[in-house]
């Protein structure tokens, strides 16, 4: 269990900055594109990222902000 109190990526990521997103092992998943999907009663909020390969994917996960690094997931992320 993680010692960090995480929130959904939708709430952690900054709307107006290109931020790097890392998985729970510290490996870069990609960069935030600026697009978000709001949470509903059926689903958590999601963010779109562009992977280093150029592929865009939507993901959701619990995460924390690490100053100077970006946003790190504290659990396995889900590709939506």
Jmol script that loads the backbone (N, CA, C; Angstrom):
load data "model"
ATOM      1  N   UNK A   1       0.838  -1.189   0.000  1.00  0.00           N
ATOM      2  CA  UNK A   1       0.000   0.000   0.000  1.00  0.00           C
ATOM      3  C   UNK A   1       0.880   1.248   0.000  1.00  0.00           C
ATOM      4  N   UNK A   2       0.476   2.216  -0.742  1.00  0.00           N
ATOM      5  CA  UNK A   2       1.260   3.446  -0.883  1.00  0.00           C
ATOM      6  C   UNK A   2       1.098   4.349   0.345  1.00  0.00           C
ATOM      7  N   UNK A   3       2.142   5.102   0.660  1.00  0.00           N
ATOM      8  CA  UNK A   3       2.089   6.039   1.775  1.00  0.00           C
ATOM      9  C   UNK A   3       1.485   7.376   1.340  1.00  0.00           C
ATOM     10  N   UNK A   4       1.308   7.584   0.037  1.00  0.00           N
ATOM     11  CA  UNK A   4       0.757   8.831  -0.483  1.00  0.00           C
ATOM     12  C   UNK A   4      -0.761   8.738  -0.574  1.00  0.00           C
ATOM     13  N   UNK A   5      -1.421   9.865  -0.316  1.00  0.00           N
ATOM     14  CA  UNK A   5      -2.862   9.945  -0.480  1.00  0.00           C
ATOM     15  C   UNK A   5      -3.123  10.384  -1.913  1.00  0.00           C
ATOM     16  N   UNK A   6      -3.609   9.506  -2.754  1.00  0.00           N
ATOM     17  CA  UNK A   6      -3.788   9.824  -4.163  1.00  0.00           C
ATOM     18  C   UNK A   6      -5.167  10.329  -4.501  1.00  0.00           C
ATOM     19  N   UNK A   7      -5.250  11.013  -5.637  1.00  0.00           N
ATOM     20  CA  UNK A   7      -6.511  11.472  -6.213  1.00  0.00           C
ATOM     21  C   UNK A   7      -6.543  11.010  -7.662  1.00  0.00           C
ATOM     22  N   UNK A   8      -7.715  11.025  -8.252  1.00  0.00           N
ATOM     23  CA  UNK A   8      -7.838  10.671  -9.659  1.00  0.00           C
ATOM     24  C   UNK A   8      -7.032  11.658 -10.510  1.00  0.00           C
ATOM     25  N   UNK A   9      -6.421  11.142 -11.580  1.00  0.00           N
ATOM     26  CA  UNK A   9      -5.628  11.967 -12.494  1.00  0.00           C
ATOM     27  C   UNK A   9      -6.369  13.234 -12.929  1.00  0.00           C
ATOM     28  N   UNK A  10      -7.658  13.110 -13.166  1.00  0.00           N
ATOM     29  CA  UNK A  10      -8.468  14.252 -13.617  1.00  0.00           C
ATOM     30  C   UNK A  10      -8.280  15.455 -12.700  1.00  0.00           C
ATOM     31  N   UNK A  11      -8.191  15.214 -11.389  1.00  0.00           N
ATOM     32  CA  UNK A  11      -8.086  16.296 -10.408  1.00  0.00           C
ATOM     33  C   UNK A  11      -6.650  16.736 -10.147  1.00  0.00           C
ATOM     34  N   UNK A  12      -5.680  15.873 -10.388  1.00  0.00           N
ATOM     35  CA  UNK A  12      -4.280  16.173 -10.088  1.00  0.00           C
ATOM     36  C   UNK A  12      -3.596  16.940 -11.217  1.00  0.00           C
ATOM     37  N   UNK A  13      -3.917  16.614 -12.442  1.00  0.00           N
ATOM     38  CA  UNK A  13      -3.231  17.193 -13.604  1.00  0.00           C
ATOM     39  C   UNK A  13      -3.639  18.659 -13.799  1.00  0.00           C
ATOM     40  N   UNK A  14      -2.701  19.504 -14.159  1.00  0.00           N
ATOM     41  CA  UNK A  14      -2.958  20.927 -14.388  1.00  0.00           C
ATOM     42  C   UNK A  14      -3.508  21.119 -15.800  1.00  0.00           C
ATOM     43  N   UNK A  15      -4.635  21.826 -15.908  1.00  0.00           N
ATOM     44  CA  UNK A  15      -5.304  22.007 -17.203  1.00  0.00           C
ATOM     45  C   UNK A  15      -4.466  22.745 -18.239  1.00  0.00           C
ATOM     46  N   UNK A  16      -3.588  23.633 -17.797  1.00  0.00           N
ATOM     47  CA  UNK A  16      -2.932  24.533 -18.737  1.00  0.00           C
ATOM     48  C   UNK A  16      -1.455  24.265 -18.940  1.00  0.00           C
ATOM     49  N   UNK A  17      -0.980  23.105 -18.527  1.00  0.00           N
ATOM     50  CA  UNK A  17       0.433  22.779 -18.696  1.00  0.00           C
ATOM     51  C   UNK A  17       0.592  21.412 -19.340  1.00  0.00           C
ATOM     52  N   UNK A  18       1.623  21.295 -20.157  1.00  0.00           N
ATOM     53  CA  UNK A  18       1.995  19.988 -20.689  1.00  0.00           C
ATOM     54  C   UNK A  18       2.819  19.318 -19.590  1.00  0.00           C
ATOM     55  N   UNK A  19       2.274  18.260 -19.027  1.00  0.00           N
ATOM     56  CA  UNK A  19       2.949  17.587 -17.921  1.00  0.00           C
ATOM     57  C   UNK A  19       3.251  16.149 -18.279  1.00  0.00           C
ATOM     58  N   UNK A  20       4.354  15.659 -17.792  1.00  0.00           N
ATOM     59  CA  UNK A  20       4.707  14.258 -17.975  1.00  0.00           C
ATOM     60  C   UNK A  20       3.937  13.418 -16.971  1.00  0.00           C
ATOM     61  N   UNK A  21       3.510  12.232 -17.406  1.00  0.00           N
ATOM     62  CA  UNK A  21       2.767  11.307 -16.552  1.00  0.00           C
ATOM     63  C   UNK A  21       3.566  10.011 -16.473  1.00  0.00           C
ATOM     64  N   UNK A  22       3.782   9.534 -15.244  1.00  0.00           N
ATOM     65  CA  UNK A  22       4.577   8.337 -14.989  1.00  0.00           C
ATOM     66  C   UNK A  22       3.711   7.239 -14.394  1.00  0.00           C
ATOM     67  N   UNK A  23       4.071   5.985 -14.666  1.00  0.00           N
ATOM     68  CA  UNK A  23       3.350   4.879 -14.044  1.00  0.00           C
ATOM     69  C   UNK A  23       3.848   4.690 -12.615  1.00  0.00           C
ATOM     70  N   UNK A  24       3.307   3.688 -11.911  1.00  0.00           N
ATOM     71  CA  UNK A  24       3.658   3.498 -10.501  1.00  0.00           C
ATOM     72  C   UNK A  24       5.110   3.092 -10.294  1.00  0.00           C
ATOM     73  N   UNK A  25       5.770   2.603 -11.344  1.00  0.00           N
ATOM     74  CA  UNK A  25       7.175   2.204 -11.254  1.00  0.00           C
ATOM     75  C   UNK A  25       8.127   3.327 -11.668  1.00  0.00           C
ATOM     76  N   UNK A  26       7.582   4.489 -12.034  1.00  0.00           N
ATOM     77  CA  UNK A  26       8.408   5.631 -12.413  1.00  0.00           C
ATOM     78  C   UNK A  26       8.774   5.680 -13.884  1.00  0.00           C
ATOM     79  N   UNK A  27       8.164   4.823 -14.692  1.00  0.00           N
ATOM     80  CA  UNK A  27       8.412   4.810 -16.141  1.00  0.00           C
ATOM     81  C   UNK A  27       7.432   5.779 -16.802  1.00  0.00           C
ATOM     82  N   UNK A  28       7.945   6.621 -17.702  1.00  0.00           N
ATOM     83  CA  UNK A  28       7.072   7.608 -18.339  1.00  0.00           C
ATOM     84  C   UNK A  28       6.032   6.921 -19.227  1.00  0.00           C
ATOM     85  N   UNK A  29       4.776   7.342 -19.042  1.00  0.00           N
ATOM     86  CA  UNK A  29       3.691   6.852 -19.890  1.00  0.00           C
ATOM     87  C   UNK A  29       3.569   7.780 -21.095  1.00  0.00           C
ATOM     88  N   UNK A  30       3.650   9.093 -20.830  1.00  0.00           N
ATOM     89  CA  UNK A  30       3.541  10.070 -21.899  1.00  0.00           C
ATOM     90  C   UNK A  30       3.334  11.464 -21.338  1.00  0.00           C
ATOM     91  N   UNK A  31       2.857  12.377 -22.198  1.00  0.00           N
ATOM     92  CA  UNK A  31       2.600  13.756 -21.808  1.00  0.00           C
ATOM     93  C   UNK A  31       1.119  14.068 -21.961  1.00  0.00           C
ATOM     94  N   UNK A  32       0.592  14.829 -21.013  1.00  0.00           N
ATOM     95  CA  UNK A  32      -0.794  15.267 -21.020  1.00  0.00           C
ATOM     96  C   UNK A  32      -1.038  16.165 -22.231  1.00  0.00           C
ATOM     97  N   UNK A  33      -2.106  15.904 -22.974  1.00  0.00           N
ATOM     98  CA  UNK A  33      -2.412  16.673 -24.185  1.00  0.00           C
ATOM     99  C   UNK A  33      -3.250  17.919 -23.916  1.00  0.00           C
ATOM    100  N   UNK A  34      -3.854  17.988 -22.742  1.00  0.00           N
ATOM    101  CA  UNK A  34      -4.748  19.102 -22.430  1.00  0.00           C
ATOM    102  C   UNK A  34      -6.213  18.705 -22.463  1.00  0.00           C
ATOM    103  N   UNK A  35      -6.506  17.486 -22.889  1.00  0.00           N
ATOM    104  CA  UNK A  35      -7.891  17.025 -22.961  1.00  0.00           C
ATOM    105  C   UNK A  35      -8.235  16.155 -21.762  1.00  0.00           C
ATOM    106  N   UNK A  36      -9.427  16.415 -21.192  1.00  0.00           N
ATOM    107  CA  UNK A  36      -9.935  15.663 -20.052  1.00  0.00           C
ATOM    108  C   UNK A  36     -11.379  15.253 -20.308  1.00  0.00           C
ATOM    109  N   UNK A  37     -11.792  14.179 -19.673  1.00  0.00           N
ATOM    110  CA  UNK A  37     -13.184  13.752 -19.689  1.00  0.00           C
ATOM    111  C   UNK A  37     -13.666  13.778 -18.248  1.00  0.00           C
ATOM    112  N   UNK A  38     -14.705  14.543 -17.981  1.00  0.00           N
ATOM    113  CA  UNK A  38     -15.185  14.717 -16.612  1.00  0.00           C
ATOM    114  C   UNK A  38     -15.725  13.429 -16.003  1.00  0.00           C
ATOM    115  N   UNK A  39     -15.584  13.289 -14.694  1.00  0.00           N
ATOM    116  CA  UNK A  39     -16.163  12.117 -14.040  1.00  0.00           C
ATOM    117  C   UNK A  39     -17.690  12.204 -14.028  1.00  0.00           C
ATOM    118  N   UNK A  40     -18.314  11.056 -14.040  1.00  0.00           N
ATOM    119  CA  UNK A  40     -19.771  10.963 -13.935  1.00  0.00           C
ATOM    120  C   UNK A  40     -20.092   9.946 -12.848  1.00  0.00           C
ATOM    121  N   UNK A  41     -21.354   9.687 -12.661  1.00  0.00           N
ATOM    122  CA  UNK A  41     -21.723   8.671 -11.674  1.00  0.00           C
ATOM    123  C   UNK A  41     -21.364   7.262 -12.146  1.00  0.00           C
ATOM    124  N   UNK A  42     -21.056   7.100 -13.436  1.00  0.00           N
ATOM    125  CA  UNK A  42     -20.700   5.796 -13.984  1.00  0.00           C
ATOM    126  C   UNK A  42     -19.198   5.589 -14.154  1.00  0.00           C
ATOM    127  N   UNK A  43     -18.420   6.671 -14.253  1.00  0.00           N
ATOM    128  CA  UNK A  43     -16.996   6.535 -14.572  1.00  0.00           C
ATOM    129  C   UNK A  43     -16.167   7.613 -13.881  1.00  0.00           C
ATOM    130  N   UNK A  44     -14.909   7.279 -13.620  1.00  0.00           N
ATOM    131  CA  UNK A  44     -13.951   8.255 -13.100  1.00  0.00           C
ATOM    132  C   UNK A  44     -13.545   9.198 -14.225  1.00  0.00           C
ATOM    133  N   UNK A  45     -12.996  10.343 -13.864  1.00  0.00           N
ATOM    134  CA  UNK A  45     -12.476  11.255 -14.868  1.00  0.00           C
ATOM    135  C   UNK A  45     -11.265  10.641 -15.566  1.00  0.00           C
ATOM    136  N   UNK A  46     -11.041  11.039 -16.790  1.00  0.00           N
ATOM    137  CA  UNK A  46      -9.930  10.502 -17.593  1.00  0.00           C
ATOM    138  C   UNK A  46      -9.152  11.642 -18.211  1.00  0.00           C
ATOM    139  N   UNK A  47      -7.906  11.347 -18.564  1.00  0.00           N
ATOM    140  CA  UNK A  47      -7.098  12.329 -19.285  1.00  0.00           C
ATOM    141  C   UNK A  47      -6.524  11.667 -20.534  1.00  0.00           C
ATOM    142  N   UNK A  48      -6.256  12.498 -21.538  1.00  0.00           N
ATOM    143  CA  UNK A  48      -5.622  11.996 -22.755  1.00  0.00           C
ATOM    144  C   UNK A  48      -4.128  12.291 -22.669  1.00  0.00           C
ATOM    145  N   UNK A  49      -3.330  11.290 -23.003  1.00  0.00           N
ATOM    146  CA  UNK A  49      -1.887  11.490 -23.066  1.00  0.00           C
ATOM    147  C   UNK A  49      -1.370  11.011 -24.413  1.00  0.00           C
ATOM    148  N   UNK A  50      -0.247  11.581 -24.815  1.00  0.00           N
ATOM    149  CA  UNK A  50       0.433  11.123 -26.021  1.00  0.00           C
ATOM    150  C   UNK A  50       1.681  10.380 -25.559  1.00  0.00           C
ATOM    151  N   UNK A  51       1.777   9.134 -25.977  1.00  0.00           N
ATOM    152  CA  UNK A  51       2.914   8.294 -25.612  1.00  0.00           C
ATOM    153  C   UNK A  51       4.147   8.715 -26.413  1.00  0.00           C
ATOM    154  N   UNK A  52       5.339   8.335 -25.982  1.00  0.00           N
ATOM    155  CA  UNK A  52       6.554   8.673 -26.736  1.00  0.00           C
ATOM    156  C   UNK A  52       6.520   8.165 -28.182  1.00  0.00           C
ATOM    157  N   UNK A  53       5.703   7.152 -28.457  1.00  0.00           N
ATOM    158  CA  UNK A  53       5.578   6.614 -29.814  1.00  0.00           C
ATOM    159  C   UNK A  53       4.681   7.469 -30.701  1.00  0.00           C
ATOM    160  N   UNK A  54       3.971   8.452 -30.075  1.00  0.00           N
ATOM    161  CA  UNK A  54       3.057   9.300 -30.827  1.00  0.00           C
ATOM    162  C   UNK A  54       1.607   8.880 -30.719  1.00  0.00           C
ATOM    163  N   UNK A  55       1.348   7.730 -30.128  1.00  0.00           N
ATOM    164  CA  UNK A  55      -0.014   7.224 -29.970  1.00  0.00           C
ATOM    165  C   UNK A  55      -0.710   7.964 -28.825  1.00  0.00           C
ATOM    166  N   UNK A  56      -1.968   8.362 -29.035  1.00  0.00           N
ATOM    167  CA  UNK A  56      -2.762   9.006 -27.988  1.00  0.00           C
ATOM    168  C   UNK A  56      -3.661   7.982 -27.321  1.00  0.00           C
ATOM    169  N   UNK A  57      -3.683   8.000 -25.994  1.00  0.00           N
ATOM    170  CA  UNK A  57      -4.549   7.096 -25.230  1.00  0.00           C
ATOM    171  C   UNK A  57      -5.213   7.870 -24.100  1.00  0.00           C
ATOM    172  N   UNK A  58      -6.357   7.365 -23.640  1.00  0.00           N
ATOM    173  CA  UNK A  58      -7.055   7.908 -22.483  1.00  0.00           C
ATOM    174  C   UNK A  58      -6.794   6.977 -21.307  1.00  0.00           C
ATOM    175  N   UNK A  59      -6.436   7.565 -20.156  1.00  0.00           N
ATOM    176  CA  UNK A  59      -6.154   6.748 -18.983  1.00  0.00           C
ATOM    177  C   UNK A  59      -6.830   7.333 -17.742  1.00  0.00           C
ATOM    178  N   UNK A  60      -6.976   6.465 -16.729  1.00  0.00           N
ATOM    179  CA  UNK A  60      -7.430   6.894 -15.408  1.00  0.00           C
ATOM    180  C   UNK A  60      -6.646   6.113 -14.370  1.00  0.00           C
ATOM    181  N   UNK A  61      -6.404   6.760 -13.223  1.00  0.00           N
ATOM    182  CA  UNK A  61      -5.678   6.107 -12.126  1.00  0.00           C
ATOM    183  C   UNK A  61      -5.612   7.059 -10.942  1.00  0.00           C
ATOM    184  N   UNK A  62      -5.331   6.515  -9.769  1.00  0.00           N
ATOM    185  CA  UNK A  62      -5.007   7.346  -8.620  1.00  0.00           C
ATOM    186  C   UNK A  62      -3.588   7.845  -8.814  1.00  0.00           C
ATOM    187  N   UNK A  63      -3.341   9.096  -8.458  1.00  0.00           N
ATOM    188  CA  UNK A  63      -2.024   9.678  -8.727  1.00  0.00           C
ATOM    189  C   UNK A  63      -1.681  10.766  -7.718  1.00  0.00           C
ATOM    190  N   UNK A  64      -0.416  11.187  -7.753  1.00  0.00           N
ATOM    191  CA  UNK A  64       0.077  12.289  -6.924  1.00  0.00           C
ATOM    192  C   UNK A  64       0.962  13.179  -7.785  1.00  0.00           C
ATOM    193  N   UNK A  65       1.022  14.458  -7.405  1.00  0.00           N
ATOM    194  CA  UNK A  65       1.914  15.395  -8.090  1.00  0.00           C
ATOM    195  C   UNK A  65       3.254  15.385  -7.375  1.00  0.00           C
ATOM    196  N   UNK A  66       4.334  15.304  -8.141  1.00  0.00           N
ATOM    197  CA  UNK A  66       5.684  15.361  -7.596  1.00  0.00           C
ATOM    198  C   UNK A  66       6.342  16.604  -8.181  1.00  0.00           C
ATOM    199  N   UNK A  67       6.577  17.624  -7.331  1.00  0.00           N
ATOM    200  CA  UNK A  67       7.160  18.874  -7.836  1.00  0.00           C
ATOM    201  C   UNK A  67       8.478  18.631  -8.575  1.00  0.00           C
ATOM    202  N   UNK A  68       8.604  19.270  -9.727  1.00  0.00           N
ATOM    203  CA  UNK A  68       9.812  19.146 -10.532  1.00  0.00           C
ATOM    204  C   UNK A  68       9.847  17.914 -11.416  1.00  0.00           C
ATOM    205  N   UNK A  69       8.900  17.003 -11.247  1.00  0.00           N
ATOM    206  CA  UNK A  69       8.877  15.770 -12.033  1.00  0.00           C
ATOM    207  C   UNK A  69       7.641  15.693 -12.910  1.00  0.00           C
ATOM    208  N   UNK A  70       6.479  15.850 -12.314  1.00  0.00           N
ATOM    209  CA  UNK A  70       5.221  15.718 -13.041  1.00  0.00           C
ATOM    210  C   UNK A  70       4.209  15.009 -12.184  1.00  0.00           C
ATOM    211  N   UNK A  71       3.427  14.132 -12.795  1.00  0.00           N
ATOM    212  CA  UNK A  71       2.378  13.400 -12.099  1.00  0.00           C
ATOM    213  C   UNK A  71       2.701  11.917 -12.166  1.00  0.00           C
ATOM    214  N   UNK A  72       2.616  11.252 -11.013  1.00  0.00           N
ATOM    215  CA  UNK A  72       2.932   9.829 -10.941  1.00  0.00           C
ATOM    216  C   UNK A  72       1.716   9.053 -10.463  1.00  0.00           C
ATOM    217  N   UNK A  73       1.372   7.984 -11.170  1.00  0.00           N
ATOM    218  CA  UNK A  73       0.294   7.092 -10.751  1.00  0.00           C
ATOM    219  C   UNK A  73       0.790   6.293  -9.546  1.00  0.00           C
ATOM    220  N   UNK A  74      -0.110   6.053  -8.596  1.00  0.00           N
ATOM    221  CA  UNK A  74       0.263   5.246  -7.430  1.00  0.00           C
ATOM    222  C   UNK A  74      -0.405   3.875  -7.483  1.00  0.00           C
ATOM    223  N   UNK A  75      -1.048   3.585  -8.589  1.00  0.00           N
ATOM    224  CA  UNK A  75      -1.626   2.272  -8.839  1.00  0.00           C
ATOM    225  C   UNK A  75      -1.528   2.015 -10.340  1.00  0.00           C
ATOM    226  N   UNK A  76      -1.851   0.807 -10.749  1.00  0.00           N
ATOM    227  CA  UNK A  76      -1.872   0.507 -12.183  1.00  0.00           C
ATOM    228  C   UNK A  76      -2.902   1.408 -12.869  1.00  0.00           C
ATOM    229  N   UNK A  77      -2.503   2.023 -13.968  1.00  0.00           N
ATOM    230  CA  UNK A  77      -3.448   2.863 -14.696  1.00  0.00           C
ATOM    231  C   UNK A  77      -4.312   2.007 -15.615  1.00  0.00           C
ATOM    232  N   UNK A  78      -5.473   2.539 -15.929  1.00  0.00           N
ATOM    233  CA  UNK A  78      -6.435   1.841 -16.800  1.00  0.00           C
ATOM    234  C   UNK A  78      -6.523   2.598 -18.112  1.00  0.00           C
ATOM    235  N   UNK A  79      -6.334   1.891 -19.216  1.00  0.00           N
ATOM    236  CA  UNK A  79      -6.504   2.492 -20.543  1.00  0.00           C
ATOM    237  C   UNK A  79      -7.979   2.399 -20.887  1.00  0.00           C
ATOM    238  N   UNK A  80      -8.577   3.528 -21.215  1.00  0.00           N
ATOM    239  CA  UNK A  80     -10.027   3.582 -21.461  1.00  0.00           C
ATOM    240  C   UNK A  80     -10.337   3.622 -22.936  1.00  0.00           C
TER     241      UNK A  80
END
end "model"
wireframe off; spacefill off
backbone 0.3
color backbone group
